[in-house]
């Protein structure tokens, strides 16, 4: 195979934005290794198997410094004899912004001493290009390099892409198996500029969620006669969310200091994150169905919602864990990312159905004599709850993602801030709307309206005349009716 006509290698380029649009390279029929397009800064690593070398070519205005193990070059002197020159370590480091000037400076006095400057043979490098050693071990090849970003304007997200300029027809003989080891480090630690604020953000938001959970428990204790099981489930959700954020903050802290997550803390975060996700959608769906507030038995179609949401939430959390532990460049990353996005949207849509069903039921019941006032009040509350869920989904699934792919790389942590603040506001508003209080319209309907009607018939018939009847309302209190 002619690797001059069909070269292979890597390209290193700065991404315009992050997130889903992280790859700045545009689709083109021309191979970027032979015909670089655009004027943006680009670094190419052309692999030459014939002379076991890697040629580093730079395009655009760059100030980053690339270093690596330099290749021993075969040169010709003035008489035509071959001489070997080994680049010194300092010569292996070339400033990308002025490659020609840097190369001439390294040559300095030697060029003046000899009018016939040594020229590189075909297959070597031209002025300004860095030649790295391509080592061969058994049937595999490897090389390494280091890049240092010295300009603030060049800070951002970089993409390292592999290119093979073969024909579009896939050939088993032309397939590659590649292992890439990358160590990324900033002056403040191993986290990127977009992730450095996350440990502090997560631990701060954990404190807010924990304070909100304590306040909620205080309200439940204060109004214990109006408390239902769903209220305690809401408290468990808030505490689980707080604990999950604590483990998430600890996990990021060790990534920043050690360069890799600590397995124990990472597992604890994944477990609490899974529990939080399941509790969130189950709680929202139960509130939407009115479970424990006005009824203790779910209908068949409501049970089907839970049979769909719970397994999908497990799948969504598995996909999230795989994404967290998988590099973005792997083949399965895009698949699990699409699965997570699709499953999450299905779950968000599924929890809206119980609310819609309840609104429709209340609209029909509001026209019935004697129940119009209560049902209309409850209908208004359900409509507010529906709007709250839609706004929560809109902000955390659409606005936040659009913000992530449009803001500069250094400000992408703002996406996480928006998600966590939106979640906290949604929790607080949900707790306020469905707080355990006797004047809450959601808690004023009786548990079984048919039983109430039967009690009225029996009392009016005179059989139990003069006897007080005890009727239990939906808020848990017992009320006497003479």
C-alpha positions as CSV (number, residue, x, y, z in Angstrom):
1,X,0.0,0.0,0.0
2,X,1.3,3.4,-1.0
3,X,1.1,5.5,2.2
4,X,2.3,8.6,0.3
5,X,-0.9,8.6,-1.8
6,X,-3.1,7.2,1.0
7,X,-1.6,8.6,4.2
8,X,-2.7,7.8,7.7
9,X,-2.2,9.8,10.9
10,X,-3.8,12.1,13.5
11,X,-5.1,15.6,13.5
12,X,-5.2,17.9,16.6
13,X,-7.7,20.8,16.3
14,X,-9.4,23.1,18.7
15,X,-13.2,22.7,18.9
16,X,-15.4,25.7,18.4
17,X,-17.9,24.6,21.1
18,X,-18.4,21.7,23.4
19,X,-21.0,19.1,24.1
20,X,-22.8,17.5,21.2
21,X,-21.0,19.7,18.6
22,X,-17.6,19.0,20.0
23,X,-16.1,18.0,16.6
24,X,-15.0,21.0,14.7
25,X,-14.0,19.2,11.6
26,X,-16.5,19.4,8.8
27,X,-17.4,16.4,6.6
28,X,-15.5,16.5,3.4
29,X,-14.5,14.1,0.6
30,X,-10.9,15.4,0.7
31,X,-8.7,13.8,3.4
32,X,-7.5,16.4,5.9
33,X,-4.0,14.8,5.9
34,X,-3.4,15.7,2.3
35,X,-5.7,18.8,1.8
36,X,-6.3,20.7,5.0
37,X,-9.3,23.0,4.7
38,X,-9.9,26.3,6.4
39,X,-7.6,28.7,8.1
40,X,-8.1,27.6,11.7
41,X,-5.1,26.2,13.7
42,X,-4.4,22.6,12.9
43,X,-1.7,20.1,13.8
44,X,-1.2,17.0,11.7
45,X,0.8,13.9,12.6
46,X,1.7,12.0,9.4
47,X,2.8,8.5,10.0
48,X,5.6,7.1,7.8
49,X,6.1,3.4,8.2
50,X,8.9,3.2,5.7
51,X,11.4,5.3,7.7
52,X,9.7,4.8,11.1
53,X,8.9,8.4,11.7
54,X,6.0,10.7,12.4
55,X,6.0,14.1,10.7
56,X,4.4,17.0,12.6
57,X,2.9,19.7,10.4
58,X,1.3,22.9,11.7
59,X,-1.2,25.2,10.0
60,X,-2.6,28.5,11.1
61,X,-1.4,30.9,13.8
62,X,-0.4,28.8,16.9
63,X,1.6,29.5,20.0
64,X,1.5,26.0,21.6
65,X,4.7,24.1,22.0
66,X,5.0,20.5,20.9
67,X,7.7,18.2,22.2
68,X,8.6,14.6,21.8
69,X,11.4,12.1,21.0
70,X,13.1,13.5,17.9
71,X,14.1,11.3,15.0
72,X,17.7,10.8,13.9
73,X,17.9,12.3,10.4
74,X,20.2,11.3,7.5
75,X,21.6,14.4,5.8
76,X,23.9,15.1,3.0
77,X,26.9,17.4,3.3
78,X,28.5,19.6,0.6
79,X,30.5,16.6,-0.8
80,X,27.4,14.4,-1.1
81,X,28.3,12.1,1.8
82,X,25.7,11.0,4.3
83,X,26.0,12.3,7.8
84,X,23.7,11.7,10.8
85,X,22.3,14.4,12.9
86,X,20.6,13.8,16.2
87,X,18.3,16.6,17.3
88,X,19.1,17.8,20.8
89,X,16.2,17.6,23.3
90,X,15.8,21.4,23.1
91,X,15.6,21.2,19.3
92,X,12.7,18.8,19.6
93,X,10.6,21.5,21.1
94,X,9.3,23.8,18.5
95,X,7.1,26.9,18.9
96,X,4.2,26.4,16.5
97,X,3.5,30.1,16.0
98,X,6.9,30.7,14.3
99,X,8.2,27.4,13.0
100,X,10.7,28.7,10.5
101,X,12.3,31.2,12.8
102,X,12.6,28.6,15.6
103,X,14.3,26.2,13.2
104,X,16.8,28.8,12.0
105,X,17.6,29.8,15.5
106,X,18.4,26.2,16.5
107,X,20.7,26.0,13.5
108,X,22.3,29.4,14.4
109,X,26.1,29.5,14.1
110,X,26.4,26.2,12.2
111,X,24.6,27.7,9.3
112,X,27.0,30.6,9.2
113,X,30.0,28.4,9.4
114,X,29.0,26.4,6.3
115,X,27.7,28.2,3.2
116,X,26.2,24.9,2.0
117,X,23.5,24.3,4.5
118,X,22.6,20.5,4.8
119,X,19.4,19.6,3.1
120,X,17.1,16.9,4.2
121,X,16.6,13.9,1.9
122,X,13.2,12.9,0.5
123,X,11.3,11.3,3.3
124,X,12.8,13.6,5.9
125,X,11.4,16.8,7.2
126,X,11.3,20.3,5.7
127,X,12.2,23.4,7.7
128,X,9.9,24.0,10.6
129,X,8.5,20.4,10.8
130,X,9.2,18.2,13.8
131,X,10.1,14.6,13.1
132,X,9.2,12.1,15.9
133,X,10.4,8.5,16.3
134,X,7.9,5.8,15.4
135,X,8.8,2.8,17.5
136,X,8.0,-0.7,16.4
137,X,7.3,-3.5,19.0
138,X,6.5,-6.9,17.4
139,X,3.7,-6.0,15.0
140,X,2.6,-2.8,16.6
141,X,3.8,0.8,16.3
142,X,3.8,3.6,18.9
143,X,4.9,7.2,19.3
144,X,4.3,9.9,21.9
145,X,4.3,13.7,22.1
146,X,3.5,16.5,24.6
147,X,1.8,19.7,23.8
148,X,1.8,22.8,26.1
149,X,-0.8,25.5,25.7
150,X,0.9,28.8,26.4
151,X,-1.6,31.3,25.1
152,X,-4.9,32.1,26.8
153,X,-6.5,32.6,23.4
154,X,-5.8,28.9,22.6
155,X,-7.4,27.5,25.8
156,X,-10.4,25.3,25.1
157,X,-11.5,21.9,24.0
158,X,-9.2,20.0,21.6
159,X,-10.1,17.0,19.4
160,X,-7.5,14.3,18.5
161,X,-8.9,12.5,15.5
162,X,-7.5,9.5,13.6
163,X,-7.6,9.6,9.8
164,X,-7.0,6.9,7.2
165,X,-7.1,8.2,3.6
166,X,-8.2,4.9,2.0
167,X,-10.9,4.3,-0.4
168,X,-14.5,4.4,1.0
169,X,-14.8,0.6,0.5
170,X,-14.0,-1.1,3.7
171,X,-11.2,-3.6,3.6
172,X,-10.3,-5.9,6.4
173,X,-6.6,-5.6,5.6
174,X,-6.8,-1.9,6.1
175,X,-8.4,-2.0,9.6
176,X,-6.7,-0.7,12.6
177,X,-6.7,-1.4,16.3
178,X,-5.6,1.7,18.3
179,X,-4.9,2.3,21.9
180,X,-4.5,5.9,23.0
181,X,-3.3,7.0,26.4
182,X,-3.9,10.7,27.1
183,X,-2.9,12.6,30.2
184,X,-4.5,16.1,30.5
185,X,-3.4,18.4,33.2
186,X,-4.1,22.1,34.0
187,X,-2.2,24.2,36.6
188,X,-5.0,23.6,39.1
189,X,-5.4,19.9,38.6
190,X,-6.5,17.2,36.2
191,X,-9.9,18.6,35.6
192,X,-10.6,20.7,32.5
193,X,-11.4,24.4,32.7
194,X,-15.1,23.6,32.3
195,X,-15.0,21.1,35.1
196,X,-12.9,22.9,37.7
197,X,-15.9,24.6,39.4
198,X,-18.0,21.4,39.6
199,X,-16.7,20.0,43.0
200,X,-17.6,23.3,44.7
201,X,-20.9,23.6,42.8
202,X,-22.0,20.1,43.7
203,X,-21.1,20.3,47.4
204,X,-22.9,23.7,47.6
205,X,-26.0,22.4,45.9
206,X,-25.9,19.4,48.2
207,X,-26.1,21.8,51.2
208,X,-29.2,23.5,49.7
209,X,-31.0,20.2,49.0
210,X,-30.2,19.0,52.5
211,X,-31.5,22.2,54.1
212,X,-34.7,21.9,52.0
213,X,-35.1,18.3,53.1
214,X,-34.7,19.3,56.8
215,X,-37.3,22.0,56.3
216,X,-39.7,19.6,54.7
217,X,-39.3,17.1,57.6
218,X,-40.0,19.9,60.0
219,X,-43.2,20.7,58.1
220,X,-44.2,17.0,58.2
221,X,-43.7,16.8,61.9
222,X,-45.6,20.0,62.5
223,X,-48.6,18.8,60.5
224,X,-48.3,15.1,61.3
225,X,-52.1,14.6,61.2
226,X,-52.2,15.7,57.5
227,X,-49.2,13.7,56.4
228,X,-49.4,10.8,53.9
229,X,-46.9,8.2,52.7
230,X,-46.2,10.3,49.6
231,X,-44.9,13.1,51.8
232,X,-42.2,10.9,53.3
233,X,-41.3,9.6,49.9
234,X,-40.7,13.3,48.8
235,X,-38.5,13.7,51.9
236,X,-36.5,10.6,50.9
237,X,-36.1,12.0,47.4
238,X,-34.6,15.2,48.7
239,X,-32.2,13.5,51.1
240,X,-31.1,11.0,48.3
241,X,-30.5,13.9,45.9
242,X,-28.3,15.6,48.6
243,X,-26.3,12.5,49.3
244,X,-25.8,11.9,45.5
245,X,-24.4,15.4,45.0
246,X,-22.0,14.8,47.9
247,X,-20.6,11.7,46.3
248,X,-20.5,13.4,43.0
249,X,-18.4,16.3,44.4
250,X,-16.0,13.8,46.1
251,X,-15.7,11.9,42.9
252,X,-14.7,15.0,41.0
253,X,-12.3,16.1,43.8
254,X,-10.3,12.9,43.4
255,X,-10.3,13.1,39.6
256,X,-8.9,16.6,40.0
257,X,-6.2,15.6,42.5
258,X,-5.3,12.1,41.4
259,X,-6.2,12.1,37.7
260,X,-8.6,9.3,38.0
261,X,-11.7,8.5,40.1
262,X,-11.5,6.4,43.3
263,X,-13.6,3.3,42.6
264,X,-15.3,3.2,46.0
265,X,-16.5,6.8,45.8
266,X,-17.5,6.4,42.2
267,X,-19.6,3.3,43.0
268,X,-21.4,5.1,45.9
269,X,-22.2,8.0,43.5
270,X,-23.6,5.7,40.9
271,X,-25.8,3.8,43.4
272,X,-27.2,7.0,44.9
273,X,-27.7,8.5,41.4
274,X,-29.7,5.4,40.4
275,X,-31.9,5.6,43.5
276,X,-32.4,9.4,43.0
277,X,-33.5,8.9,39.4
278,X,-35.9,6.1,40.2
279,X,-37.4,8.0,43.2
280,X,-37.8,11.2,41.2
281,X,-40.0,9.8,38.4
282,X,-41.9,7.5,40.8
283,X,-42.7,10.4,43.1
284,X,-43.8,12.6,40.2
285,X,-46.0,9.9,38.7
286,X,-47.6,9.1,42.1
287,X,-48.4,12.7,42.8
288,X,-49.9,13.0,39.3
289,X,-52.2,10.0,39.9
290,X,-53.3,11.3,43.3
291,X,-52.0,8.2,45.1
292,X,-52.3,8.4,49.0
293,X,-54.0,11.8,48.8
294,X,-57.4,10.8,47.4
295,X,-57.0,7.1,46.6
296,X,-54.8,4.1,47.6
297,X,-55.4,1.9,44.6
298,X,-54.0,2.7,41.1
299,X,-55.9,2.0,38.0
300,X,-54.7,-0.5,35.4
301,X,-53.5,2.2,33.0
302,X,-51.6,4.0,35.8
303,X,-49.9,0.7,36.8
304,X,-48.8,0.4,33.2
305,X,-47.1,3.8,33.4
306,X,-45.0,2.5,36.4
307,X,-44.2,-0.7,34.5
308,X,-42.8,1.4,31.7
309,X,-41.1,4.2,33.7
310,X,-39.2,2.1,36.3
311,X,-37.4,-0.3,33.8
312,X,-36.7,2.7,31.5
313,X,-35.2,4.6,34.5
314,X,-32.9,1.6,35.2
315,X,-31.8,1.6,31.6
316,X,-31.3,5.4,31.6
317,X,-29.1,5.2,34.7
318,X,-27.1,2.2,33.2
319,X,-26.5,4.3,30.1
320,X,-25.4,7.3,32.2
321,X,-22.9,5.1,34.2
322,X,-21.5,3.7,31.0
323,X,-21.1,7.2,29.5
324,X,-19.4,8.4,32.7
325,X,-16.8,5.6,32.5
326,X,-16.3,5.5,28.7
327,X,-14.2,7.8,26.6
328,X,-16.0,10.0,24.1
329,X,-14.0,8.7,21.2
330,X,-15.0,5.0,21.6
331,X,-17.5,3.4,19.2
332,X,-20.1,2.6,21.9
333,X,-20.1,6.1,23.4
334,X,-22.5,7.6,20.7
335,X,-24.8,4.6,21.0
336,X,-25.3,4.9,24.7
337,X,-25.6,8.6,24.4
338,X,-28.5,8.2,22.0
339,X,-30.1,5.6,24.2
340,X,-29.9,7.9,27.3
341,X,-31.4,10.8,25.4
342,X,-34.2,8.7,24.0
343,X,-35.1,6.9,27.2
344,X,-35.0,10.1,29.2
345,X,-37.4,11.8,26.9
346,X,-39.8,8.8,27.0
347,X,-39.7,8.9,30.9
348,X,-40.4,12.6,30.9
349,X,-43.4,12.1,28.5
350,X,-44.7,9.1,30.5
351,X,-45.0,11.0,33.8
352,X,-47.2,13.6,32.1
353,X,-49.9,11.1,31.3
354,X,-51.2,10.6,34.9
355,X,-51.4,14.4,35.3
356,X,-53.4,14.7,32.0
357,X,-55.7,11.9,33.1
358,X,-56.3,13.5,36.4
359,X,-57.1,16.9,34.8
360,X,-59.5,15.3,32.4
361,X,-61.2,13.4,35.3
362,X,-61.6,16.6,37.3
363,X,-63.0,18.5,34.3
364,X,-65.7,15.9,34.0
365,X,-66.3,15.8,37.8
366,X,-66.5,19.6,38.1
367,X,-69.8,19.7,36.3
368,X,-71.4,17.4,39.0
369,X,-73.6,19.2,41.5
370,X,-72.2,19.5,45.0
371,X,-68.6,18.8,43.9
372,X,-67.9,21.7,41.5
373,X,-66.1,24.0,43.9
374,X,-63.7,21.4,45.3
375,X,-63.0,19.8,41.9
376,X,-62.3,23.2,40.3
377,X,-59.9,24.1,43.0
378,X,-58.1,20.8,42.6
379,X,-58.2,21.1,38.8
380,X,-56.4,24.4,39.1
381,X,-53.8,22.9,41.3
382,X,-53.2,20.0,38.8
383,X,-52.9,22.4,36.0
384,X,-50.2,24.3,37.9
385,X,-48.4,21.0,38.6
386,X,-48.6,20.1,34.9
387,X,-47.0,23.5,33.9
388,X,-44.3,23.0,36.5
389,X,-43.3,19.6,35.1
390,X,-43.3,20.9,31.6
391,X,-41.1,23.8,32.6
392,X,-38.8,21.6,34.5
393,X,-38.4,19.2,31.5
394,X,-37.9,22.2,29.2
395,X,-35.2,23.8,31.2
396,X,-33.2,20.7,32.1
397,X,-33.6,18.9,28.8
398,X,-33.7,21.6,26.2
399,X,-32.5,25.0,27.4
400,X,-29.6,23.5,29.4
401,X,-28.4,21.4,26.4
402,X,-28.6,24.4,24.1
403,X,-26.7,26.5,26.6
404,X,-24.0,23.8,26.8
405,X,-23.4,23.7,23.1
406,X,-23.4,27.5,22.6
407,X,-21.4,29.0,25.5
408,X,-17.6,29.1,25.5
409,X,-15.8,26.1,26.7
410,X,-14.8,27.6,30.0
411,X,-18.4,28.4,30.9
412,X,-19.9,25.0,30.2
413,X,-20.1,24.3,33.9
414,X,-23.0,26.8,33.9
415,X,-25.1,24.0,32.3
416,X,-24.8,21.9,35.5
417,X,-25.6,25.0,37.6
418,X,-28.8,25.6,35.6
419,X,-29.9,21.9,36.0
420,X,-29.3,21.8,39.7
421,X,-30.9,25.2,40.4
422,X,-33.9,24.2,38.3
423,X,-34.2,20.9,40.1
424,X,-34.1,22.7,43.5
425,X,-36.8,25.2,42.5
426,X,-39.0,22.4,41.2
427,X,-38.6,20.5,44.4
428,X,-39.5,23.5,46.5
429,X,-42.5,24.5,44.4
430,X,-43.8,20.9,44.4
431,X,-43.5,20.7,48.2
432,X,-45.3,24.0,48.6
433,X,-48.1,23.0,46.3
434,X,-48.7,19.7,48.0
435,X,-47.7,20.5,51.5
436,X,-49.6,18.8,54.4
437,X,-52.1,21.5,55.3
438,X,-55.9,21.3,56.1
439,X,-56.6,24.1,53.7
440,X,-54.9,22.5,50.7
441,X,-57.5,21.8,48.1
442,X,-55.6,18.6,47.1
443,X,-56.3,17.1,50.5
444,X,-59.9,18.0,51.0
445,X,-61.7,15.3,49.0
446,X,-62.9,12.2,50.7
447,X,-61.2,8.9,50.2
448,X,-64.3,7.2,48.7
449,X,-67.2,9.3,47.5
450,X,-69.5,6.3,47.1
451,X,-69.1,5.6,50.9
452,X,-70.0,9.2,51.7
453,X,-73.1,9.1,49.6
454,X,-74.2,5.8,51.3
455,X,-73.5,7.3,54.8
456,X,-75.9,10.2,53.9
457,X,-78.6,7.8,52.7
458,X,-78.4,5.7,55.8
459,X,-78.5,8.8,58.1
460,X,-81.4,10.4,56.3
461,X,-83.4,7.2,56.4
462,X,-83.7,7.5,60.2
463,X,-82.1,4.2,61.0
464,X,-79.2,5.9,62.8
465,X,-81.0,9.1,63.6
466,X,-79.4,10.8,66.6
467,X,-76.2,8.8,66.3
468,X,-73.1,10.6,65.4
469,X,-71.4,9.3,62.3
470,X,-67.6,9.3,62.0
471,X,-66.3,10.1,58.5
472,X,-62.7,10.0,57.7
473,X,-61.5,12.6,55.1
474,X,-58.6,12.4,52.8
475,X,-56.4,14.5,55.1
476,X,-56.4,11.7,57.8
477,X,-58.5,13.6,60.3
478,X,-61.8,12.2,61.7
479,X,-64.8,14.5,61.5
480,X,-68.0,14.2,63.4
481,X,-71.3,14.8,61.7
482,X,-74.5,15.0,63.7
